Amino acid sequence: MCRTGSDEAFSMPKVERIFIYPIKSMDGIPVSKAMIGVSGSLAGDREFAFMDEQGNFVNGKRYPKIIQLRARFDLGTRRVTIAMGGTTTYSLDEDRAELADAVGRFLGVRIALENNPAGGFPDDTEAHGPTIVSRETLNEISRWFPGLSAAQMLLRFRPSILIGDCEPFWEDRLVGPQDAPVQFALGVVTITGAKACSRCAVPSLDPISAQEYPRFQKIFAARRQQFLPQWAELSRFDHFYRLAVNTSVAPSQLGKMLNVGDEVTLLANAPA
């Protein structure tokens, strides 16, 4: 549970925002609710991914220029509007080749847009559930980097679920020892905390210009270690360039809905 002060009553964090990222490594879209899909991820999340000719994902790590593209999605019509100088709208079902050609020309590489409606293309191939971080955590991290706002941190770290009304790094409570994982619920959905998410180089890049913030990873790791809460499971931090919680969702939760406003409830093995 989340303490509101040293002698205050307990309060529970709530889901403040939910994000779906229809195309891996491109902009997300906020939604008021989302369904648990076949693999345990949010239905429609990272359903599409650009792939290069070597079969690698086209992401900000391999192709930083993709960060400069802005995408606006209409989930109802399954269309995306891409801003590359001008704006062009594509159907995600009918115009994949045209969309891949346009993005490929922008990046200077031949790519294809692949589709996996069953389970998408999750960032973590072992823990497919939504990633979770708190608003208070992003606020705290923004103080470590002059000139960067919490809104920028949201774009850099790209969580699926943003919770609020808690202490910074409260979500570290959702990661337990390897042999005693933490179970919790978001509303009616039961979730298991899998690990503290190990980050790549992408958060160090400006989400608009793709320019690198000097020494971002080193500064982050040093401050993360310095401010690691006492409730964090230290054995799960082999390094400190970790933020947000990767999760697993059992098949029994398929079809259940997550909603903005859902309360976080700790079920088993969570630190007090």
Residue pairs with C-beta under 8 A, 6 or more apart in sequence:
1 10
1 11
1 12
1 266
1 272
2 10
2 11
2 12
2 13
2 165
2 166
2 167
2 170
3 10
3 167
4 10
4 11
11 165
11 166
12 165
12 263
12 264
12 265
13 134
13 163
13 164
13 165
13 166
13 170
13 263
13 264
14 163
14 164
14 165
14 261
14 262
14 263
14 264
15 161
15 162
15 163
15 186
15 187
15 258
15 259
15 260
15 261
15 262
15 263
15 264
16 135
16 162
16 163
16 164
16 260
17 30
17 161
17 162
17 260
18 30
18 31
18 32
18 33
18 34
18 42
18 160
18 161
18 162
18 258
18 259
18 260
19 28
19 29
19 30
19 31
19 158
19 159
19 160
19 161
19 162
20 28
20 29
20 31
20 34
20 42
20 44
20 45
20 73
20 75
20 160
21 27
21 28
21 29
21 45
21 46
21 158
21 160
22 29
22 44
22 45
22 46
22 47
22 48
22 73
22 75
22 80
22 92
23 46
23 47
23 48
23 49
23 50
23 71
23 80
23 92
23 113
24 46
24 48
24 49
24 50
24 57
24 59
24 120
24 121
24 123
25 49
25 50
25 57
25 58
25 59
25 60
25 66
26 66
26 69
26 71
27 70
27 71
27 72
27 73
28 158
29 72
29 73
29 75
31 75
32 259
32 260
33 257
33 258
33 259
33 260
34 42
34 43
34 44
34 45
34 257
34 258
35 42
35 43
35 255
35 256
35 257
35 258
36 42
36 43
36 189
36 249
36 253
36 254
36 255
36 256
36 257
36 258
37 43
37 44
37 45
37 119
37 120
37 254
38 118
38 119
38 254
39 118
39 119
39 120
39 122
39 128
40 128
40 129
40 247
40 248
40 249
40 250
40 251
40 253
41 119
41 120
41 122
41 128
41 129
41 130
41 249
42 130
42 160
42 258
44 75
44 120
45 120
45 122
45 130
45 160
46 120
46 121
46 122
46 123
47 115
47 116
47 117
47 120
47 121
48 92
48 96
48 113
48 114
48 115
48 116
48 121
49 57
49 58
49 113
49 114
49 116
49 121
50 57
50 58
50 66
50 100
50 103
50 104
50 111
50 112
50 113
50 114
51 57
51 58
51 111
51 112
51 113
51 114
52 58
52 62
52 63
52 109
52 110
52 111
53 109
53 110
53 111
56 62
57 121
58 66
58 103
58 107
58 109
58 111
59 66
59 202
60 66
60 67
60 201
60 202
60 205
60 210
61 200
61 201
61 202
63 107
63 109
64 205
64 210
65 106
65 107
65 210
66 103
66 107
67 202
67 205
67 206
67 207
67 208
67 210
68 208
68 209
68 210
69 82
69 83
69 84
69 103
69 106
70 82
70 83
71 80
71 81
71 82
71 83
72 80
72 81
72 83
73 79
73 80
73 81
74 80
74 81
77 91
78 91
78 92
78 93
79 89
79 90
79 91
79 92
80 89
80 90
80 92
80 99
81 87
81 88
81 89
81 90
82 88
82 89
82 90
82 99
82 102
82 103
84 102
84 103
84 106
88 102
90 96
90 98
90 99
90 102
92 99
92 115
96 112
96 113
96 115
97 112
97 113
99 113
100 111
100 112
100 113
103 111
103 113
104 110
104 111
114 121
119 128
122 128
123 131
124 194
124 195
124 197
124 246
126 194
126 248
127 194
127 195
127 246
127 247
127 248
128 248
128 249
129 191
129 192
129 194
129 246
129 247
129 248
129 249
130 159
130 160
130 161
130 191
130 247
130 249
130 258
131 158
131 159
131 160
131 161
131 197
131 244
131 245
131 246
131 247
132 159
132 160
132 161
132 162
132 163
132 171
132 174
132 244
132 245
132 247
133 157
133 159
133 161
133 162
133 163
133 171
133 243
133 244
133 245
134 162
134 163
134 164
134 166
134 168
134 169
134 170
134 171
135 150
135 162
135 163
135 164
136 164
136 166
136 167
136 168
136 169
136 170
137 168
137 169
137 170
137 171
137 243
138 150
138 153
138 154
138 157
138 162
139 150
139 168
140 168
140 169
140 227
141 150
141 153
141 220
141 223
141 243
142 148
142 149
142 150
142 152
142 153
144 219
144 220
144 223
145 213
145 216
145 219
148 213
152 206
152 207
154 162
155 207
156 202
156 203
156 204
156 205
156 207
157 199
157 203
157 243
157 244
159 244
161 186
161 258
163 170
163 171
163 264
167 229
168 227
168 229
169 227
169 228
169 229
169 232
170 229
171 244
171 245
172 196
172 228
172 229
172 231
172 232
172 233
172 245
173 182
173 231
173 232
173 266
173 270
173 271
174 182
174 184
174 193
174 245
174 247
174 270
175 181
175 182
175 193
175 194
175 195
175 196
175 232
175 233
175 236
175 245
176 182
176 193
176 233
176 236
176 269
176 270
176 271
177 233
177 235
177 236
178 235
178 236
180 269
181 192
181 193
181 194
181 269
182 192
182 193
182 266
182 267
182 268
182 269
182 270
183 190
183 191
183 192
183 193
183 267
183 268
183 269
183 270
184 190
184 191
184 192
184 193
184 264
184 265
184 266
184 267
184 270
185 191
185 264
185 265
185 267
186 258
186 262
186 263
186 264
187 257
187 258
187 259
187 262
187 263
188 256
188 257
188 262
189 249
189 253
189 256
189 257
189 258
189 262
190 249
190 250
190 252
190 253
190 267
191 247
191 248
191 249
191 253
192 247
192 248
192 249
192 250
193 245
193 246
193 247
194 245
194 246
194 247
194 248
195 236
195 245
195 246
196 232
196 236
196 237
196 242
196 243
196 244
196 245
196 246
197 242
197 243
197 244
197 245
197 246
198 239
198 241
198 242
199 217
199 220
199 241
199 242
199 243
201 217
203 216
203 220
203 243
204 212
204 213
204 216
204 217
205 211
205 212
205 213
206 212
206 213
217 241
220 240
220 241
220 243
221 239
221 240
221 241
222 240
224 240
224 241
224 242
224 243
225 237
225 240
228 234
228 237
228 240
231 271
231 272
233 271
